[in-house]
Amino acid sequence: MEVERRSIDFIPEAERYGKPGSLFFIWFGANMNITTIAAGVLPVVLGLNLFWSALSIILGSLIGAIFMASHSAQGPKLGIPQMIQSRAQFGVIGAVLPLLFVMVIYLGFFVSNTLLAAQAIEKVSPLGQRANIYFISILCFLVALYGYKLIHRVQKTLSILSIIVFLVATVIAVVLPVPDGQWLASSFSLPKFMAAVSIAATWQLSYAPYVADYSRYLPGNTSSAKVFWHSYAGTVIGGAWMMILGAILSVAIPHFADNVGLNVAQLFGGAAILLYVFVVFGQISINVFNLYGAFMSTVTVIEPFAKIKVTARVRGTFMFAITALATVLSTIGQDNFVAFFLNFIFFMSYFLIPWTAINLVDFYFVRHGVYCVVDIFDPNGRYGRVNWFSCITFILAILLEIPFMNTSLYVGSVAERLYGVDLAWLVGLVFPAAAYYFFMKWSVGNVIEGTAANS
């Protein structure tokens, strides 16, 4: 199999292939790993019982996946990666602003996934933890290097294996004894429930910066509805299932969060050694998404300033440098992983939601999917170098979120008056969406009407 030739450039129709059904396997498989299970521990850590944890996970997944799948539907229409499409909203150079935050998110997830995998196999691997981290990072690098086709094949295989493995794990988990009252609709706390909904929604939204990267090779006439629903169904089913499994196991197994992978593997008794292999496979699979996305983002940041031809060698060099940085960060580790992970997910939501609001409003309500792809790569084109209104709106939305935040690191003044309810996500969604829509319709309506798709 050859290394993928395309990077951030437009995919010509002659090179398009595939069916939207493949996206179900991509996003179902993307969630079938111990990091998603670890995310399911967080509602329990917040203080919810299993009934309210499961309900918050389902509700949050259903909400968050709407935005994620809406981004996925952009891929076949435009034929370019997700974040480079942000140039139409922020300007060719202005798009670097949200990209910097997205790159931090990629690195944060890479570190989280690698630490969980290395921790899980520490007791059975002949290597030390640091060597395990190196080993896992090398495997991630190789899969991401070959790119789109190999990633699709790995995800399909993982999806099929995951159904078998996690069905067995779920059957084992539901018969484990849990304290009385865990499945009763009692002891409700609105602030905790809203925080848990936000966690599940943000989990789905975390795929948004690169979701279109995996649909951009589909033919341009592919049904947008089919792309949306296959992406939506795959990520909701996989994500909610794994997070609810994580919540159950965190209640049933003492100190489950101390080593999620080890505790999951040990559910299978004598077959645990096979589960260690599966755990590593799952973590590598999801880490490839982060590495591939980080590569795309890096090239998107550099491209306006230095035109580069992304050959296989250039691709490998960028991939290796990003992998090396992420590996170094992974070796630093985290003494309190759960606390780190909880704050990291809230951090993501505060920056991702304003970006997704601007991007989706522009695509669906302002330009109606009609773009000039040539100008997206041209700093002197119709989208300009910097759209100052978008950049300022993005930053202002983040600042407006601060009083509404409620995390273990900081509680805003408005959140305190609302008895701890965190509404920062709502502010970060509504304000930039409304501001961008009315400004763009008022200021550049005539330009938008004249834009030709893929011209």
C-alpha positions as CSV (number, residue, x, y, z in Angstrom):
1,M,0.0,0.0,0.0
2,E,1.4,3.4,-1.0
3,V,1.6,6.5,1.2
4,E,-1.3,8.8,0.7
5,R,-0.4,11.5,-1.9
6,R,-2.9,14.1,-0.9
7,S,-2.6,16.3,2.2
8,I,-4.6,19.6,2.5
9,D,-5.2,19.9,-1.2
10,F,-8.5,19.5,-3.0
11,I,-9.5,15.9,-4.0
12,P,-10.4,15.8,-7.7
13,E,-13.6,14.0,-8.7
14,A,-11.5,11.4,-10.6
15,E,-9.9,10.3,-7.3
16,R,-13.1,10.1,-5.3
17,Y,-14.4,6.8,-4.3
18,G,-16.3,4.9,-1.5
19,K,-19.8,4.9,0.0
20,P,-21.1,6.8,3.0
21,G,-21.7,3.5,4.9
22,S,-18.0,3.4,5.6
23,L,-18.3,6.3,7.9
24,F,-20.4,4.3,10.3
25,F,-17.4,2.0,10.8
26,I,-15.0,4.9,11.1
27,W,-16.8,6.7,13.9
28,F,-18.2,3.6,15.6
29,G,-14.6,2.2,15.7
30,A,-13.2,5.6,16.8
31,N,-15.1,5.3,20.1
32,M,-14.4,1.7,20.8
33,N,-11.4,2.2,23.1
34,I,-10.5,2.6,26.8
35,T,-10.3,6.4,26.5
36,T,-14.0,6.5,25.8
37,I,-14.6,4.2,28.6
38,A,-12.5,6.5,30.9
39,A,-14.7,9.4,29.8
40,G,-17.7,7.5,31.1
41,V,-16.1,7.5,34.5
42,L,-16.4,11.3,34.7
43,P,-20.1,11.6,35.4
44,V,-19.7,9.2,38.3
45,V,-16.7,11.3,39.6
46,L,-18.9,14.3,39.5
47,G,-21.3,12.6,41.9
48,L,-24.1,11.2,39.7
49,N,-25.5,7.7,40.2
50,L,-25.7,5.3,37.3
51,F,-29.2,6.2,36.2
52,W,-28.4,9.9,35.8
53,S,-24.9,9.2,34.4
54,A,-26.4,7.0,31.7
55,L,-29.1,9.5,30.9
56,S,-26.6,12.4,30.7
57,I,-24.3,10.4,28.5
58,I,-27.1,9.5,26.0
59,L,-28.5,13.1,26.0
60,G,-25.0,14.6,25.6
61,S,-24.1,12.2,22.8
62,L,-27.3,12.9,20.9
63,I,-26.7,16.6,21.1
64,G,-23.0,16.7,20.4
65,A,-23.1,14.4,17.5
66,I,-25.5,16.7,15.6
67,F,-22.6,19.2,15.2
68,M,-20.0,16.5,14.5
69,A,-22.1,14.8,11.8
70,S,-22.9,18.2,10.3
71,H,-19.2,18.8,9.8
72,S,-18.9,15.3,8.3
73,A,-21.4,16.2,5.6
74,Q,-19.1,19.0,4.4
75,G,-16.4,16.6,3.2
76,P,-17.8,15.3,-0.1
77,K,-19.2,18.7,-1.0
78,L,-15.9,20.5,-0.6
79,G,-13.3,17.8,-1.0
80,I,-10.8,19.4,1.4
81,P,-9.9,18.8,5.1
82,Q,-12.1,20.3,7.8
83,M,-9.8,22.9,9.3
84,I,-8.5,24.4,6.0
85,Q,-12.2,25.0,5.2
86,S,-12.1,27.4,8.1
87,R,-10.2,29.8,5.9
88,A,-13.5,30.8,4.3
89,Q,-14.7,32.1,7.7
90,F,-11.5,33.3,9.3
91,G,-9.3,34.2,6.3
92,V,-6.4,32.2,4.9
93,I,-4.1,33.5,7.6
94,G,-6.8,34.2,10.2
95,A,-7.6,30.5,10.3
96,V,-4.4,29.9,12.1
97,L,-6.1,31.2,15.3
98,P,-8.6,28.3,15.8
99,L,-6.0,25.9,14.4
100,L,-3.6,26.6,17.2
101,F,-6.2,25.6,19.8
102,V,-7.1,22.5,17.7
103,M,-3.5,21.4,17.6
104,V,-3.4,21.6,21.4
105,I,-6.5,19.3,21.5
106,Y,-4.8,16.8,19.2
107,L,-1.7,16.6,21.4
108,G,-3.8,16.4,24.6
109,F,-5.8,13.4,23.2
110,F,-2.6,11.7,21.9
111,V,-1.1,12.0,25.4
112,S,-4.3,10.7,27.1
113,N,-4.6,7.7,24.8
114,T,-0.9,6.8,24.9
115,L,-0.8,7.0,28.7
116,L,-3.9,4.8,29.1
117,A,-2.5,2.2,26.7
118,A,1.0,2.1,28.3
119,Q,-0.6,1.9,31.8
120,A,-2.8,-1.0,30.7
121,I,0.0,-3.2,29.4
122,E,2.6,-2.3,32.0
123,K,2.1,-5.5,34.0
124,V,2.3,-7.9,31.0
125,S,4.8,-6.1,28.8
126,P,8.5,-7.0,29.1
127,L,9.2,-3.3,28.5
128,G,9.0,-0.5,31.0
129,Q,6.3,2.2,30.8
130,R,8.5,4.6,28.9
131,A,9.5,2.0,26.3
132,N,5.8,1.0,26.0
133,I,5.0,4.7,25.2
134,Y,7.7,4.7,22.5
135,F,6.4,1.4,21.0
136,I,2.8,2.7,20.8
137,S,3.9,6.0,19.3
138,I,5.9,4.2,16.6
139,L,2.9,2.1,15.6
140,C,0.7,5.2,15.5
141,F,3.2,6.9,13.3
142,L,3.3,4.1,10.7
143,V,-0.5,3.9,10.3
144,A,-1.0,7.6,10.1
145,L,1.9,7.9,7.6
146,Y,0.1,5.7,5.1
147,G,-3.1,7.7,5.6
148,Y,-6.7,7.7,4.5
149,K,-7.1,4.1,3.0
150,L,-5.2,2.3,5.8
151,I,-7.1,4.3,8.4
152,H,-10.4,3.2,6.9
153,R,-9.4,-0.4,6.8
154,V,-8.1,-0.4,10.4
155,Q,-11.3,1.2,11.6
156,K,-13.5,-1.3,9.9
157,T,-11.6,-4.2,11.4
158,L,-11.7,-2.6,14.8
159,S,-15.4,-2.0,14.6
160,I,-16.1,-5.7,13.9
161,L,-13.8,-6.9,16.6
162,S,-15.2,-4.3,19.1
163,I,-18.8,-5.5,18.7
164,I,-17.7,-9.0,19.9
165,V,-15.3,-8.0,22.6
166,F,-17.4,-5.2,24.2
167,L,-20.7,-7.2,24.0
168,V,-19.0,-9.8,26.2
169,A,-17.6,-7.0,28.5
170,T,-21.0,-5.4,28.7
171,V,-22.7,-8.7,29.7
172,I,-20.1,-9.3,32.4
173,A,-20.4,-5.7,33.6
174,V,-24.2,-5.6,34.0
175,V,-24.2,-8.6,36.3
176,L,-21.6,-7.2,38.6
177,P,-23.0,-6.0,42.0
178,V,-23.4,-2.3,42.5
179,P,-24.6,-0.3,45.5
180,D,-28.3,0.0,46.1
181,G,-30.0,3.0,44.4
182,Q,-27.6,3.3,41.5
183,W,-30.3,2.7,38.9
184,L,-33.0,4.8,40.6
185,A,-34.1,8.3,39.4
186,S,-33.1,9.8,42.8
187,S,-30.5,12.2,44.2
188,F,-30.8,14.4,41.2
189,S,-28.4,17.4,40.9
190,L,-29.0,19.8,38.0
191,P,-25.4,21.3,38.0
192,K,-23.8,17.8,38.0
193,F,-26.2,16.5,35.4
194,M,-25.6,19.5,33.1
195,A,-21.8,19.1,33.5
196,A,-22.1,15.4,32.6
197,V,-24.2,16.3,29.5
198,S,-21.5,18.8,28.6
199,I,-18.8,16.1,28.9
200,A,-20.6,13.7,26.6
201,A,-21.5,16.5,24.1
202,T,-17.9,17.7,24.1
203,W,-16.6,14.2,23.5
204,Q,-18.6,14.0,20.3
205,L,-17.7,17.6,19.3
206,S,-14.0,16.8,19.8
207,Y,-14.1,14.9,16.4
208,A,-15.4,18.0,14.6
209,P,-12.0,19.5,13.7
210,Y,-11.1,16.5,11.5
211,V,-14.4,14.7,10.8
212,A,-14.6,15.9,7.2
213,D,-11.1,14.7,6.6
214,Y,-12.5,11.1,6.4
215,S,-15.4,11.9,4.1
216,R,-13.6,14.2,1.7
217,Y,-12.7,11.3,-0.7
218,L,-16.4,10.4,-1.2
219,P,-17.9,11.4,-4.6
220,G,-19.2,15.0,-4.8
221,N,-22.7,13.8,-5.5
222,T,-22.9,11.7,-2.3
223,S,-26.0,12.3,-0.4
224,S,-25.4,14.7,2.5
225,A,-28.1,13.1,4.5
226,K,-26.5,9.7,4.2
227,V,-23.1,11.1,5.2
228,F,-24.7,12.8,8.2
229,W,-26.7,9.8,9.4
230,H,-24.0,7.2,9.0
231,S,-21.5,9.5,10.9
232,Y,-24.1,10.3,13.5
233,A,-25.2,6.7,14.1
234,G,-21.7,5.4,14.3
235,T,-20.4,7.9,16.8
236,V,-23.6,8.0,19.0
237,I,-23.9,4.2,19.3
238,G,-20.1,3.7,19.9
239,G,-19.6,6.6,22.2
240,A,-22.7,6.2,24.4
241,W,-22.1,2.5,24.7
242,M,-18.5,2.8,25.8
243,M,-19.1,5.7,28.2
244,I,-22.1,3.9,29.9
245,L,-19.9,0.8,30.2
246,G,-17.2,2.9,31.8
247,A,-19.7,4.4,34.3
248,I,-21.0,0.9,35.3
249,L,-17.5,-0.5,35.8
250,S,-16.4,2.6,37.8
251,V,-19.2,1.9,40.3
252,A,-18.8,-1.9,40.3
253,I,-15.0,-2.2,40.5
254,P,-13.1,-0.4,43.3
255,H,-10.4,2.0,42.0
256,F,-11.4,1.2,38.4
257,A,-10.1,4.6,37.1
258,D,-6.6,3.9,38.5
259,N,-6.0,1.6,35.5
260,V,-8.9,1.5,33.1
261,G,-7.3,-0.8,30.5
262,L,-6.0,-3.3,33.1
263,N,-9.4,-3.5,34.8
264,V,-11.3,-4.0,31.5
265,A,-8.8,-6.8,30.4
266,Q,-9.2,-8.6,33.7
267,L,-12.9,-8.9,33.2
268,F,-12.0,-11.7,30.7
269,G,-10.0,-13.8,33.2
270,G,-7.8,-16.3,31.4
271,A,-8.3,-14.5,28.1
272,A,-7.0,-11.2,29.4
273,I,-3.8,-11.4,27.5
274,L,-5.8,-11.1,24.2
275,L,-7.6,-8.1,25.6
276,Y,-4.3,-6.3,26.3
277,V,-3.5,-6.7,22.6
278,F,-7.0,-5.4,21.7
279,V,-6.7,-2.5,24.1
280,V,-3.4,-1.4,22.5
281,F,-5.0,-1.8,19.0
282,G,-7.9,0.4,20.0
283,Q,-5.6,3.1,21.4
284,I,-3.4,3.1,18.3
285,S,-6.5,3.4,16.1
286,I,-7.9,6.5,17.8
287,N,-4.4,8.0,18.2
288,V,-3.9,7.8,14.5
289,F,-6.9,10.2,14.1
290,N,-5.1,12.7,16.3
291,L,-1.7,12.3,14.6
292,Y,-3.3,12.5,11.1
293,G,-5.3,15.6,12.1
294,A,-2.3,17.3,13.7
295,F,-0.3,16.7,10.5
296,M,-3.2,18.3,8.4
297,S,-3.3,21.3,10.8
298,T,0.4,21.8,10.8
299,V,0.5,21.9,7.0
300,T,-2.5,24.3,7.0
301,V,-0.7,26.7,9.3
302,I,2.5,26.7,7.3
303,E,1.1,26.7,3.8
304,P,0.1,30.4,3.6
305,F,3.6,31.5,4.6
306,A,5.7,28.9,2.7
307,K,4.2,27.0,-0.3
308,I,5.3,23.4,0.2
309,K,4.7,20.3,-1.9
310,V,3.8,17.5,0.4
311,T,5.7,14.5,-0.9
312,A,5.9,11.2,0.9
313,R,9.2,12.3,2.4
314,V,7.8,15.7,3.6
315,R,4.8,13.9,5.0
316,G,7.0,11.5,6.9
317,T,9.1,14.3,8.3
318,F,6.1,16.2,9.6
319,M,4.5,13.1,11.0
320,F,7.7,12.1,12.8
321,A,8.2,15.5,14.3
322,I,4.7,15.7,15.6
323,T,4.9,12.1,16.9
324,A,8.2,12.9,18.7
325,L,6.6,16.0,20.4
326,A,3.5,14.1,21.5
327,T,5.7,11.2,22.7
328,V,7.8,13.5,24.9
329,L,4.6,15.0,26.4
330,S,3.4,11.4,27.1
331,T,6.5,10.5,29.0
332,I,5.9,13.4,31.4
333,G,2.7,11.7,32.4
334,Q,0.0,12.7,34.8
335,D,-0.2,11.7,38.5
336,N,-3.9,12.3,38.7
337,F,-5.2,11.3,35.2
338,V,-8.9,11.6,35.9
339,A,-8.7,15.1,37.2
340,F,-6.5,16.1,34.2
341,F,-8.9,14.4,31.8
342,L,-11.9,16.1,33.3
343,N,-10.5,19.6,33.0
344,F,-9.1,18.8,29.5
345,I,-12.6,18.0,28.2
346,F,-14.1,21.2,29.7
347,F,-11.1,23.1,28.1
348,M,-12.0,21.6,24.7
349,S,-15.6,22.7,24.9
350,Y,-14.8,26.3,25.7
351,F,-12.7,26.6,22.5
352,L,-14.3,24.2,20.1
353,I,-17.9,25.4,20.4
354,P,-17.3,29.0,19.2
355,W,-15.4,27.6,16.2
356,T,-18.0,25.0,15.3
357,A,-20.8,27.6,15.6
358,I,-19.1,30.0,13.1
359,N,-18.1,27.2,10.7
360,L,-21.5,25.6,10.6
361,V,-23.5,28.8,10.3
362,D,-21.3,29.9,7.4
363,F,-21.7,26.6,5.6
364,Y,-25.4,25.9,6.1
365,F,-27.0,29.3,6.6
366,V,-24.7,32.0,5.0
367,R,-23.1,30.4,2.0
368,H,-25.3,27.3,1.7
369,G,-22.3,25.0,0.9
370,V,-21.2,27.2,-2.0
371,Y,-17.5,28.0,-1.9
372,C,-14.6,28.8,-4.2
373,V,-12.0,26.2,-3.3
374,V,-9.3,27.9,-5.3
375,D,-9.6,31.0,-3.2
376,I,-9.4,29.0,0.0
377,F,-5.7,28.5,-0.9
378,D,-5.1,32.0,-2.1
379,P,-4.4,34.8,0.5
380,N,-5.4,37.4,-2.1
381,G,-8.6,35.6,-2.9
382,R,-12.2,36.5,-1.9
383,Y,-11.8,35.2,1.6
384,G,-8.8,37.5,2.3
385,R,-5.9,37.1,4.6
386,V,-7.7,37.7,7.9
387,N,-11.5,38.1,8.6
388,W,-11.1,40.3,11.6
389,F,-14.7,40.1,12.5
390,S,-14.6,36.3,12.8
391,C,-11.4,36.3,14.8
392,I,-12.6,38.9,17.2
393,T,-16.0,37.2,17.6
394,F,-14.2,33.9,18.3
395,I,-12.0,35.5,21.0
396,L,-14.9,37.5,22.4
397,A,-17.1,34.3,22.7
398,I,-14.3,32.6,24.7
399,L,-14.1,35.6,27.0
400,L,-17.9,35.7,27.4
401,E,-17.8,32.1,28.4
402,I,-15.6,32.7,31.4
403,P,-18.2,33.9,33.9
404,F,-20.4,30.9,33.1
405,M,-17.6,28.3,33.6
406,N,-17.6,25.7,36.4
407,T,-14.5,23.5,36.6
408,S,-12.3,22.3,39.4
409,L,-9.8,25.0,38.4
410,Y,-12.2,27.9,38.2
411,V,-15.8,28.8,38.9
412,G,-17.3,31.8,37.2
413,S,-19.4,34.4,38.9
414,V,-22.5,33.6,36.9
415,A,-22.1,29.9,37.5
416,E,-21.9,30.5,41.2
417,R,-25.2,32.4,41.1
418,L,-26.8,29.6,39.1
419,Y,-25.8,27.1,41.9
420,G,-23.0,25.7,39.8
421,V,-24.8,25.1,36.5
422,D,-22.2,25.5,33.7
423,L,-23.8,27.3,30.7
424,A,-20.6,28.4,29.0
425,W,-21.2,26.0,26.2
426,L,-24.6,27.7,25.4
427,V,-23.0,31.1,25.4
428,G,-20.2,29.8,23.2
429,L,-22.7,28.5,20.8
430,V,-25.4,31.2,20.5
431,F,-23.3,34.4,20.6
432,P,-20.9,33.6,17.8
433,A,-23.5,31.9,15.7
434,A,-25.9,34.9,15.8
435,A,-23.1,37.5,15.5
436,Y,-21.5,35.9,12.5
437,Y,-24.8,35.2,10.7
438,F,-26.1,38.7,10.9
439,F,-22.8,40.4,10.2
440,M,-22.0,38.3,7.2
441,K,-25.5,38.5,5.7
442,W,-25.4,42.3,6.1
443,S,-21.8,43.0,5.0
444,V,-21.0,40.5,2.3
445,G,-24.4,39.2,1.1
446,N,-23.8,40.2,-2.5
447,V,-20.4,38.6,-2.6
448,I,-21.8,35.3,-1.2
449,E,-24.5,35.2,-3.8
450,G,-21.8,35.3,-6.5
451,T,-19.6,32.6,-5.2
452,A,-19.1,29.6,-7.4
453,A,-18.5,26.1,-5.9
454,N,-15.1,24.6,-6.6
455,S,-14.3,27.2,-9.2
